[in-house]
Amino acid sequence: MTNSIEGNLIDIHQSRIYPAEIKISNGKIIEIRETQGSYDRYIAPGLVDAHVHIESSMLTPVEFARLAVRHGTVATVSDPHEIANVLGAEGVRYMIENAKNSPLKFHFGAPSCVPATTFETAGATIDSKEIKEILQWPEISYLAEMMNFPGVLFEDSEVMAKIKAALDLGLPVDGHAPGLRGEDAKKYIQTGISTDHECTTYEEALEKIQLGMKIAIREGSAAKNFEALIPLIADYPKSIMFCSDDKHPDELIISHIDELIRRGLKKGYALFDLLKAASLNPKEHYNLSCGMLKVGDPADFIIIDHPDSFRVLDCWINGEKIAENGASALKSVPFEKINHFNVSLKRVEDFELPAKGNKARIIKAIDGALITESIVVDIQEKDGNIQADTEKDILFISVVNRYSDAPVANALIHGFGIKEGAIASTVAHDCHNIIAVGTSPENICKVVNELIRTKGGICALNNSGKMEALPLPIAGLLAAEKAEIVAEAYKKIDHLVKTELGSTLSAPFMTLSFMALLVIPSLKLSDKGLFDGNRFEFTDLFR
């Protein structure tokens, strides 16, 4: 079957726009012919998310696709690191098989850090021998982010074996090196690691580009680096890609990579540079299967209203229209539920913090960032136990091993702004134990036990006993519902946390999910204790 599409072609290979007719046969472009037509629509390459954890949307790949295609996304570079930390290679296979039910072109990586560190309890381990096997699966396109940058710098044998396995197969190796500069950055890059999405400053990203890296500018639900890094595109357009990394469903309904193009246009950056960052650059770096509006390519493209406004009207993959005017034509598929949850209900006493001094080292969460700060504060004490101080925004934080019964890790945190109640989640990078923040051990115990009963999810509790919860029965990470239902449920819980509990964060649950991420400084909490991400060692709560 042959059909044709006419419009003003945005040709990123020649950096020109001209009226054209595109002929499509069997899902591929067989001819592009310049015409004399006058059109009110524009044809552009489909968009690519250059680094994303699908699991962070709390959606299966199929449901993620149903939302993403509305915004012109035709492909992703997807790291199944989260589900792998819960279920190992079985989790990676689950994501691949589910994704096959969608035309969106998911390109999965072999998760390099399962677990991310030895300082936390994960549900699985993937060693270098298994990585070699996974890298040879036909659906695997690259070695996913090497988060263990200390292991790279110290030439850990397992870490280096994983990198070598990918390079021997000619596959790219993704990086993850927040704040790494100077000789350490140079050594990290010289191993063959070719990208980084963790840069937070212009200077850091510039240095890494000059050392040969590609920089993925991240704008997710928690980490937002677009404003700081987008000036790089003016001088280094071939070195820039766009990514979301982590995107919650309520935001994915509104926009995806398309929003970064619009924001870049408003700042005066060149359309072709922005489009290349959103399509051609990741396509070429990862050798993706998506088309780029060339003869012989798969017919993957979008129709937009105008280059100045960049509103996506239609999305096409393999010559089929899969989204039109904000509505997805993709269908949901039945959900298979898999999990790894083996922990008993907890007692209030498990979350109490005995006072062993007058000052404590606490985590300072930062809105819009994954990094934290370590600060020292005076503590309140009653009957030998530390008390929260909501006036000073000093709250309890706890991490509960969800894979077996073990002592609870408790500490203090600042920056959430919660005035009452508690919140909890089983989305807690990277090992996805249960993490909670609240005003009292009693409140934290209630929300933690709710997630133990449901075997995964997110929930929030106010002082009146009102609880909102979103179950995540697939590995404690993904919902077993349609995307729209999940987005609405998440929005409801998020509203409760901000309006009734009083959180001042723009994305409380996304920020919460990174408070156990040890590979990003400065101070985090694992199920084994308080962790200094700068020294890469455990540290004491009390000073």
N, C-alpha and C positions, 0 to 999 in steps of 0.2 A: 504494500500500500504506500502510495506517494501523496504527500500533501505539501502545502507551502504556507509560509508566513511572510507577510510584508510589513515593513516599518523602517524607521531610521536606525540603521545598524551602528551600534557603538563598538567600533573595531579596536580592541585594545592592542592588537598586534601592529597596526599601522598608526595608532593614535589619531584616528579620524572618525567622523560621523557622516554617514551618507545613506540615501534611500536605497533599500535593497529588498530582494526577494530571496528567501531561504527555502530551498527544496529539501524535503525530508523523506527518506525511504528506509523502512525497517529500523527505525529508531536512530538513524544516523543522517548527518548532513551530507547530501550528495552534490549540492551546488549552492553557491552564493553569487547572486547576480545583481549588479548595481542597476537601478532603475531611474526613471525620471519622475517617479511618483511623489506626491505630497502627503505626508502621514502625520498624524497627531499622536503617535506612540513610538516608543523606542525599544530596541531589542538589545539586551546586554547579557554578558555571561552570567550564569548562575553563581550564587555566592557560596563561599566555603568557610566554615568555622575551623580555623587552623589548630585549635587545641581545645577539646571539651571532654569533660567527664559526663556522659549521658546520665549516669546515676544521680548526679547532683540536681537534676531536674525532678527527681523522684518519679520519673516516667520510664516506661520501657522504651526501647529504641523506636518501636512502631508509633507509640504515642508522642514521643519527642518529635518524630518526623511529621506527624499530623499538624503540629504547631509550627515547626520551623519552615516548612515549605510555603506557608502563608506569606512569609517574609522574603522569599526568594532563595532560601538556602537549598542547595542541591547536593551538597556533600559535607562531610565532617572528617576531621582527623581526631579519632575518638580513643581515649585512653581508658580501658576498662579496669583501671587500677583499683577503684573502690570495691567493686563486687569481687575482684580477685583476692583482696585482703580478707574477705569474708569466706569465699567458697573456693579459692584457688582457680586452677585451670577450668574447672566445671563452670565457674561463674563467667569466665571469658567466653566459653562455648555457648552459654545461655544467651549472652548479648549478641553474639554472631548469628545464632539461629533465629532469634527473634527479629533481628534487623533484616533478615532475608525476606520477611513478609512486607517490606516497604521498598519502594523504588528509590528513596533517598540513598545516596551512595556513602554508606558508613565505611570508613577505612580504619580498622582497629589496629592498635599496637599491642605488642607483647609487654605486659606490665613488668618493669625492671626491678621494682622495689616492693616485694611482698614477703615479709613485712617491710615497711619503710625503714625501720630501725629495730634494733634488738632491745630497745628500752620500753617496749609496749607489747601487749598481747594481741595477736591477730588470730583470725580463724584459719589461716593457711600459710604455707610457705611455698614459694616458687624459686628453686635454686637455678644455678646456671645450666645444669643439664636439662631441666625442664624448659628453660627459656630457649635453648637451642631447638627443642622439639616444636615449641609454639611458634617460633619465628619461621618455621617451614610450613606452617599451615597456609593454604592459599589465600585465606582471608586476612592475613596479617601483613601490614604494610611497613612497619617500622618498630624500633625499640622505644617504648614509651618513656616518659621523663625520668631521667636518672636523678632521683631526689637525694640519694646518698652521696652528696658532693664531698663530705669528708672521706668516704670510702674511695672516691676517685682520686682525691689529693694524696691519700696514703697508699694508693695502689693496692687496695684490697683485692685478693685473688679472685673472689667470687664476682665482685663488681667488674673487674677488668675482663673476666671471661664472658660476661654478658655483653659488654660493649663489643668485644672482638667477634662474638658470634653474629651480631647484626652486621658489622662492617664486612665480615667475610662473605656475607650474602648480598652485599651491596645495598643494604637498607640503611636509611637515616637513623640517627640516634638523637632523641630529644633530650634537652637539658632542663634543669631546675636548680638554679643557683642564686637564690636571693641575696643581693648585697655583695656577691663575690667580685673582687676587684684585683687589679695589679697582677702580680706573679701567680697568685692562686687562680685567677680567672684564666690566665694564659695557659697554665698547666691543665686545667679542666677542659679547655677547648681543644688543646693539642691531642687529646685522647680520641678525637673524632666526634665529639658531641657538638651538634651544629645549630641548635636553637635554644632560645630561652624565652619564657613567658612570664618570668618573675621580676623583671626590672620595674622599679618604682620611681627612678629618677632619670632624667635626660642624660646625665653624665655617665651613669652606670650603663645604660643601653648603648650610648655612643661608643664607649670603650669596648664593649663586647662586639658591636658591629665592626669596629676597626680591627678587631682580632679575628674576624671572619665569620661571626655568627649571624644568623637570621633572628630578628626580634619579633615575637608575636605580641602585639599590643593587646592587652587584656582589659575587657570591660565586662565584668560579670555582676552578679547580685551582691557580692561582698567586696571583691577587689576591683578597684576602678583606677586604671592607669592611663586612660586615653588622654586626658588633659595634659599630663606630664610628658607623654612620649610622642604625641602626634606630630610635633614640629620636626621630628626626625625624617618624616616622609618627604619633606622638601628636598633634602640633600641625599637621602639614601632610599629612594623609592623601591629599589630591587631587594632591599634587605628587610622590608617590613611586611608583616602579615597581621591579620586581625583575628582575635579569638575571644571567646566568652569564658572559657575554663569551667566556670560553674554558673548555672543559670536556673533560677527557681521558676516554677511553672507559671506563676502569675505575671512575671516579667516576660517570659517567652511568648505568652499570648499577645503581648503588646509589640514586641520588636525582637530582632536578633542582630545579625551582622549588618543588615540594611541601615540600622540606626547610626552605626559608626560612619558609614558613607555620608549620610545626611549631615551629621555633625562636622565632619571634615569639610564638606562643601561650604557650610556656613562660616567656617574659619578661613575660607579662601584657598584651600588646597586644591590641586589639580584633580579633575574628575578621573583622568586615566591613571594617575598614581594611586588614588583611593581604590579604584576598581581592581587594579592589579594586586593590591594588598589583600583585597577581599576575594580574589579568585585565582588569577594566573600565578602569583608567587607561591602559594601553597600547592597548587596543582603541579608546578614544576619541581618544587623542593621534594615533595613526597611521591612524585610520579603517580598522581591520583588518576582514577579512571574516568573522571568527569570531563565533559567536553568544554571547549573554550571558543566556540563559534568559528571553527575552521572546517573546511571540507574534509570529510572522513571522520570527524569527531562525533561522538554521541550527541544527539540533539538535546543538550541541557542548556537552558537559557531562561531569561526572565523578560517580561514586558513591563516597562515602567512608563509613567506618564510623561516625565520630562527630566533631563539630566540635572536641572537645578533643584527640583523638589524630590526626586528619586523615590517616588511612591510606587511600590510593587503592585502591578495589576494582575499579572498571570505568572505562573511558574511551570516550566516544562522540564521533564526528565525523560530521556530516551524517546523523544518525540511525542510524549503524551502530556496533555495538560493536567496537572495534578493539583493546581490551586488557581482560583479565579476570584478577584475582588475580595481578598481576605478570607475566603472560604476554602477549606481543604477538601479534596475529593478522595483522600485516602481513608480507608476503612480500618476500624479497630479489628484486632484478632483476639482469640481467647488467650487468657493469661495462664501460664504454668507457674505455680508457686514453689519456690525453693527457699530454704532458710538454713540458718545455723545459729540456734539460740538455745543455750543450756545454762540458765542461771535461776536461782531461787529468789523468791520475794525477799526484800530487805526490811530491816527494822530502822526506826528513827536513830537509834544509837549508832548505826553504821555511818551516819553522816555528821556526827558531832565532831568538833575540833577542840581537843583539850588545849587550854592556854599554857604555853611553856615559855612565855616571855611577854614583854610589853610592846614589842615591835615585830611586824611581820613583813616578809617579802611577798608582794601580791602581783598578780597579772593585771596589766592595764590594756584592755581591748581598745582598738582604734577603729572608728567607723570608716568604712571604705577601704580597709587594709587587712591583710592577713598577718602581718607582723604585729607583735605586741611589744609593750615596754615592761620593764621590771621596776616597780617602785616600792618604797618602804613606808609603812604607815603605822601610826599608833592603833592598837586594837582595844576593843571593848570586851570585858570578860564578866561572866556571871556564873556562879556555882562551879567555877573551874573550867568553863567552856567559853570559847570565843563567841561573840554575838555579832550579827550583821549590823551595819550602820547605814541605813538607807539615806540618811541626810548627807552623808559623805560618799554615797554610792559604793559602799564596801559590802559585797555579797558573798555568799558561799558558792563554790563551784565543786562539782564532784564528777568523777569518772568511775563507772562500774564495769568490770569485766563481764561481757555478756556470753563468753564462751565456756566459762566454768565458774564455780563459786570461789571467790577470793576476796580478801579485804578491799574495802572501798578506798579510793584515793580522794582526799579532800584538800581543798585549798581556798584561797580568797581571790576575788576578782573585782576590778573597777572598770566602769565604762558602759555597763549595760543599762544603768538608770532605772532598773526595776524597783518599784516602791512596795509591791506586795506580790505574794504568790511565788510561782516558780515556772520554769520552762525546762523541757528535756527533749532529747533527740537521740535516735540511734544512727543518725548520719553524723559521724564524728571522724573526720579524716585523721589518720589513714586507716586505722584498724576498726573503726566503727563500733566501738564500745558505746555504752550509754553515757551521755554527757548531760549534765544539768546545771542550771544556775538558779538560785533562789534566795529568798530572804530568811529562811530558817531550815534546819534539818527536817522538821516535820513536813514542810511543803515540798522539799526536794524528794523526800521518801515517797510521797504520794504520786508525784509525776513519774518517778523512776519505776515504781511498781505498776503503774498503768502501762508502761511500755513493755515491762516484763510479761504482763498478762496478754498483751496483744502481739507479743513477739516482734516488736519493732514499730517505729513510727515517730511522730513528733506530737507534743502535747503542751498545753499551758493551763495553769490553774491560778484563779484569783483567790482573795482571802475569804470570799463568800462560799467557796467550794465549787464554783463553776469551772468545769473543765472542758476544753475543746481538744479533740485529738484527730489526727490523720494516721490511720494504720498504714504501715509499709511492710506487708507480709512477704514480699519478694526480697529475701536476703536482709530484711530490715532496712532496705534502701529504696525500694520501688513500690509504688502503689499498684493495686490490682483494679484500677478504674480507668475510665477514659480521661484524657488529658484535661478536658474542660471541667470535669467533676473534681479532679485533683487540684486544679488551679483555684477553683472556687473554695474548696475546703481549706487550702493553704491560706488563701486571702483572709478567710474568716478567723483563723488562728492568729495570723500576723496582726490583724486588726485588734484582737483581744490583748495581745502582748503590748501593743503600742498605746492603746487607749485606756485600758483598765489596769494593766500591770505597770504602765508608765515608762516602758523602754524608750530610750532616745535614739536607738540605732535605726538606720534605714532598713537593714535586713537582719533582725535579731537572730533568726535561726541559722542563716548562712554564717554570720559571725560566730555563733556558738559552735558550729560544725568545725571551725578551724582552731578552736582553743585547745585541742588535743593534737594538733599537727606539729610534731616535734622538730621537723626539718626546716621550719620557718621560725626564726628568732622572734622575740628574745626569751620570753618565759611562757611555758606551756605546761599542761597537766596531762600525763598519761595515766592509765590504770595502775601503774606502778609507782607514781609519785610525781612531784614537782620537778620540772626539767628546764635546765638552762640551755637554750638553743645556741648561744654564742660559744659556750665552753663544750657543748655536746656531752653534758653529764647531769646527773641528778643534783638537786640542791635542796637546802633546808628552807622550810617555811619561816622559821623564826630567826631574827637577827640578834 
